[in-house]
Amino acid sequence: MANDVSDTRPCECAGNIKHCALCVSSLPSLDPDPSESSCQRPYVDLALAKSSLAPILHLPPEILIEIFLWASSRGSPLSIFDIKHDSWAITQVCRSWRFASTSMCPSIWSKIDINFDYNKLRGKRDPVSMLRSILLRSRQHVLNIKFHMSYREEEPFQSAMWGQLATHAERWLKIHVTLGHQEVSHLACLRGRLVQLEKCYVERHRKGPGPDLIDAFEYTPKLRSMTLIGLGPTTLVPVSCANLESFQDKREEWHAPDAIHTHFINLLCRSPKLTVFRALYRCDRGSLADVISPRVSKPAITYFAGCEETLLRSLSLPQLKQAVLSQSAADCLGDFHDLLLHSQCHALAKLSINDVRLSESLLPILRLSPVLLSLDISARDWFISDDDSVQSLFRHLLESPELVPRLESITFDLSLFDELDKVYFFNHVMVEMIEVRRASSLRTFQVTSTFTKSDVDTFCDWTDDDLRQLYKIKAEGFNVGIVAYLYYDREERRIYV
């Protein structure tokens, strides 16, 4: 038997642990009026389960620990409301398994998922005690926590369980927390205690102004990644910047006071390791924010998403590889062109332009981007000037092979409402451009449009010969797709190619 056990790989043992444990811990209940055979069935099931477990019941603790750690490292976080989760199940197998898992494997209790789903809460007499047991078993191991508060105004156990987690704040390594409007105040008790925190994700799931300041993360010396979602337009969240590598404020595009702009400028200046920055804010009209001169050089940043022109005019990003420009009424493209020019940046590989009026600066941007691989354009309003810019772009792509010679993908996602009811760049020049460019680097051309006009046959400005040419290109393996949807009925669509 010893040879059989030694020849068994950890993954093979781990693959049967949960099944065997559940067989032992979850036996069928007796019938109200049991027959002799039904009375015997639970004992037969128990005997079979124990029989299948017999070889690994005698494994030494050291091997059990290796198996448990291997399995937990590849499993999902421990849901305290799911008693069928691996970590709960293995404690019910036998005394040696229970001892090894609860006393010698703190890491399998360190990834915790708490989701206040009412259906999951039913039947749980004391979830606070369940959480307390998990935290006790995790000992001094660092914690990886997901904590999703209920959308309900009052959900039992929420505050008590948050209090339990907060008492171990010094051990938090990663935190993914979703809060309601009222529960944002729960963060206050964390200030100055998150000394181990490296990765933080905070989302507020109720709309509203919110507090002006959340200072829980002001002292987080090991923080590497911060993501914020759903905060109010004036809410400031100071963080430690010495080790910060990624900062993403995913509030929807919003008008922000000058204090927000100053906060982001200071964060950029004080984050020497920052590689990812996202903040799609725009200063209020009448803003007194000044452009910083000389520009703040951030050679480590490779991903930038923004739209505030004052910010674009204040930065130098020589190693920028991916850029997202979004929701700007000003000459955002012109400011971005100047940023690339002053930065002497020639590394841009992916450019996304969302709800930005296209201008004559688009072509100069592409001329400064010799290694560009992907160009994505989306717009909730499409104007004739935008269409003209795209037609000009296609003509240059057709006639100038040295322009973005590595371009692999072009995608559009457009909404056609008041200004235009037709895409004029769907024409012979576009088809010829695709034909020429696919011979070099282009691999994908996709257009998705939403329109209000029910007569979709007048949607495009091309001939039957153009359409036949696109079908031929697609049949030869090129990834081309052009689809139009009716705004008020997504089932109503026209697939052109």
N, C-alpha and C positions, 0 to 999 in steps of 0.2 A: 504493500500500500504506500509505503514511503516513496518508492520509485514512481508510482502513479502521480503522487502529489508533486514531486519535484519536476516531473516532466510537463506539468500543467502550467501554461503561461498565465501571467496575472490577468490578461484581458479575458481569457476563457473562464477563469474563476469569477471575475467581476461580472461577466455577462449573465451568470446564473444567480448572483447574490440576491438581487431584488425579487426575482421570481420565487426563489426558495423561501426567502424571508416572509413574503406575503402568504405563501402556502401555509406556513406555520402560524402566523399571527392572525390570519383572517379565515377562520373555519366557518362552515355553514351552520346556521342555527337549526335546532331540532324542529320538526313539524309539530303542530299543536296536538295531533293524535298520531304519534309516530308508530310505524310498524317496526318489527324487529330489525329488518334490513336497514331502514332509515336511521334507527338508533345507532347501528354499528358504523354507518358511513363516516361520521366525523372522526371516529377513532382510526378507521382504515386510512382516511386521508392524512391524518396526523402521522400515522406510521409510515406511509409512503413518503411524506415530505421529509421526515427525519431520516429515513433510509437513504434518500437521495443526497441528503446533507452529510451523511456519516463521514465520508472521507475528509471533508474540510472542517468538520467540527474539531478535529484534532490538530489542526495547523497551529504552530507556535505563534505567539502574539506578534513577533517581528514580521512574519509573513502576512498575517492578517492586516497589520498596519500598512504594509506596502500595497496590498490589494485595495484596501479602503481608500488610501490616499490617491492611488492611480485612478480609481473609479470616480471619486469626487472631483478630481481636477478636470474631468471631461463631462461632468454632469451639470444639470441646471442648478441654480441657487436653491437653497433649502427654504421651501414654503412652510411656515409654521402651521398653516391650516391644512396641509396635505399630509396625512399620516401614512400615505403610501409612498412618500418620497424615500429614496434609498437610505438617507441618514436615519430616518425614523425606523424603517423596516428592519435594518440589520441589528438594531438593539433588541429585537424580539426573538431572535433565533435561538440563542443559548447564552449561558452565563459568560463564556469566554469571549463571544462576539460582543456582548453588551459591554464588558469591561474594556476590551480593546477600543471600541468605538467611542465610548463616553469618557474614558480616562486617559487614553494615549493618542488620540487623533483630534486635537483641537481644531485643526484646519478644516475638517469636514463640517464643522459647526460654524464656520466663520463667514460663509456666503449666505446671507439671509434675505429672503424676499417676503415682504409684508404687504399684502394687497387687501384692502378692506372691502371685499366683495360680500354683500349681505348673505348670499347663498352659502358661501364658504364659512361664514361666521356661525350659521345656525348649527346648533349641536355642540359647539365648543364652549364648555362650561367656564373655563378660565384661561383664555389665550394669554393673559399677562403672565401667568405661571409658566406656560409653555415657552414663552420668550425668555423668561428668567432662566429656565433650564438650559436653553440653547446658549445663552450668554455665559452661563456658568461652565458649560462644557467646552466653550471656545477658549477658556482660560485667558491667557494674555496675548493670544494670537491677534494680529491685526484683522479688522472687519471690513467686509465688502457688503454694503447694505443697499437694498431697494425698498423704499418706503412710500407706498402710494395711498394717500389719504382719500377717504370717501368723498364723493360729490355731495353727500347729504350734509346738512348743516350740523346735525348731531349724530355721531356714530359711536356706539359704546366701545370702550376700550382704547380709542385712538390716543387720547392724551396720556393715559397711563402707560401705554406701550411706547409712545414717544419718549416719555420720561425715563423708561427703562433703558432705551437706546442711548439717551443723552448722558446717562451716568457713565457710559463707556466711550464718550466722545474722543478721549485721548487715544483710543485704539482704531478709530476710523481711518481706513486707507482709501476706500472708494465709497462714495455716497451718491445714490440716485433717488432724489426725493421729489414727490409731487404733492403740492400743498394747495389747500383752499385759501380763500381770501382771509379768513380769520386766523388760519393756522400759521401764516407767515410769522406771527409773533412768537411761535415756538422756537424759531431759530435763534432768538436773542440769548438763550442760555448757553449757546455754543461758543460765544466769543472768547477768544484766547485759549481755547482748549483743543483745537483741531491741529495738534502738532505733528500728527502722522499723515494727515490728509494729502493725497496726491491727485485724486481725480474727483471732480464734483460736478453733478448735474442737478440743477434746481429748476423745477417747472411749477408755475402757478396756473391751476386749471380754471379759475374763475376770472372773468374780466372785471376791470375796475381800476381806479387810480392806484391803489396800493400805497405802501409807505414810501417816504422820500429816501430812506436809507435802510439798507440791510447790512449791518456791520459784523455779522457772524463770521465772515471769512477774511476779515481784515488782517488777522495774524494766522497765516497758514504757510509756514516757512518751506514746506516740501511740496506745495501745490504745483502740479505740472499741467493740469487741464481743467478749465472751467467752462461750463455751458449753461446759459441762462435762457429760459423760455417763458413767455407770458407775463413778464413784469410790466408794471405801469410805466407810462412814458417818462416820468420824472424820477424813477427809482434808481439810486446809485448803489452799486455793490463793490466796495473796495476789496481788493485781494492782495496777497503778497506776490511780488513779481520776480523775485530773484531766480526762481527755477521754472517760471511759467513758460510753457511751450505752446499751448493752444488756448486761445480765448475766443469763444463764440457766443455773442449775444444775439439770440435768435428771435428777439422780439420782431413782430412784423414791422415793415417800414413805418417809421414814425417820426414826427416832428419833435425835436428834443430841445430843451433849454441849453444855454451856453455851458452850464455846469456839467452836463453830460459830455459835451464835446471836450471840455477841458479835462474831464476825468479820463477819457479815452486817449487823449494826447499824452497825459502823464503816464498812463499804463504802458503805452508804446515806448516812451522814453526810458522807463525803468525796467523793461523786460528784455535783457540781453539775449535770452535763449528763445524768444518767441518765433515760432515758425508758421503759426496759423492765427489769423485775425479776421473776425467777422463782426460787423456792426452796421446795419443798414439804416442809420439814422440820418436825418437832415435837420440842420439848425433852423429854429423858428425864423420867420421873416423879421427883419430888423435886428438880427443877431449882430453882436459886437465882436464875435470871434475873429481873431486875426490869423492870417497865414504865418506860419513859423518860417523864418529865414535866418540862416540857411536851412535847407530841408533836413529833417531827421532821417538819418540813414539807418535802415534795418536790413542788413545783408542776410540775416537768417530767415526772414519771412519768405515762404514759398507759396502760400495761399493767402489771398486778400479778397474780402468781400465788403464793399462799401459803396456809398453814393454821395456823401457830403463833399462838395467841391473844395471847401476849406481844408478838409483832411487830405484830399488828393494832392492839393498844392503844397502840403507841408511835409510830404514823405518822399523818401528815395528807397526804392526796392530793387536793387540790382539783380537779385536771384529769383525774382517772381516767376512762378511756373503756372499758377492757376489764378484767374481773376474773375470775380463776379461783380458786375456793375448793375445797380438796380434802382428803380423808382427815383429818377432824378429829372426835374423839370429844367435844370440848368444845362450848360454845355458839358455834361459829364464826360463824354467821349473826348472832347478837346482837352480837358484837365487830365484825363488818363493818358492821352498821347504825350502831354508834357511830362507826366511822371515817368513814362518809359524813356523819353528822350533824356531827361536830366539824370535818370538812374543808369543810363547806358545798359539797359536791360535787353538782352536778346535771348532770354531763356523761356519766354512765355509759350506754354504748350496747350493751354485750354482757356478759352475766353467765353464767358456767358454774359449776355446782355439782356436784361429783363426790364421791360417797361421803361426804356430809355429811348428818347427820340433820336433816331439815327441821323447822322450829319456827315459832312464832308471829311470829318476826322477819322472815319472808319477805315478808309484806305491807308492813310498814313500810319495808323496803328498796325495794320497788317504788314506794312513794309518794314516795320521795326520788329517783326515777330517771325524770323526765318524758320523757326522750329515749331510753329503752331500746328497742332494736330487736330484740334476740335474747335468749331465755332457754333455756338448755340444762341439763337435769338428767340425771345418770347415777348409778346406784347398783348396787353388787354385792350389797347386802342391802336389801330393801324391807320396811318395817314398816307396821303399820296406822296409826301416828301420821303417817308420811310421806304415806300415801294420804289421810288426813284433811286434811292441810295442802294438798294439791293440790286436793281437792274444795272447800275453802274459797277457794282462789285462783281457781278457775273460777267460783264463784258471784260473787265480787267483779268479775271481768273481765266477767261477763255483766251485772251490775247497775250498774257504775260506769264509764261510758265515759271519765271523766277519769283513770282509773288506767292508766298507761303507754299513752297514746293513740296512740303511734307504733309499738307492738309489731308486728313483721312475722313473727317466727318463734318457734315453741315446739317443742322436741324433747325426747324422753325416751329413755333407753337403760337398761333395768331388768333385773335378775336376780331371779327369784322362786324362792326356795328354801324355807327352813325356815318362816319366819314367815307368809308369804302365798302362796297359789297362785292368786290372782285379783287383778285390778286393778279396784278398786271405783270409781275415778274415770272408768272407761269407762261413762258413764251418760248419761241424757237431758240433764243440766245441761251436760256437756261438749259435746254436739252442738249445743245451743242457743247456747253461748258461741261456738263456731266460726262458726255461722250469723250471729250478731250482729257479731262482730269482723271477719269477712271483708268486711263492708260498709264498713269504715273502713280499717284498715291491715293486718290479718293476711293473710299470703300463704302461710305454711307451717305445717302441724301434722303432726309425725311421731313415731311411737312404735315402738320396737323392744324386744321383751321376750324374755328367755330363761327357760324354765320347766322344771320337772322332771316335772310331771304330764302323763301321756300323753293325758288326755281334754281336748283343747284347746277343746271346745265350751263348757265351763263357765268359760273363762278370763276372759270379760268380763261386766260387769253392765249389759247394755243390752238393749233390746227389738228386735224385727225392724223396727219403725218407725224406731228410731234408726239402724239399719244402712242402711235404704233412704234415709234422709235424707243420710247420709254419702256414699253412692253418687251421689246427685243432686248434692251439692256438688262432688264430684270430677269428675263429668261436665261441670260448668259451668266447669271450668278451675282449681279450687282445688287446691293441692298438699297433699293429705292422704294419709297412709299409716300403716297399723297392721299390724305383722307380729309374729308370735310364733314362736320357734324352740324346739325341744326340745334341752335341754342336752347330752345325750349323743349326739345325732344331728342335726347342723346341716342335713342334707337334709330332715329332718322339720320342716316349717314350715306355718303357717297364715297366709295373707294375707287379713286381714279387709277391708281397703280398699286 
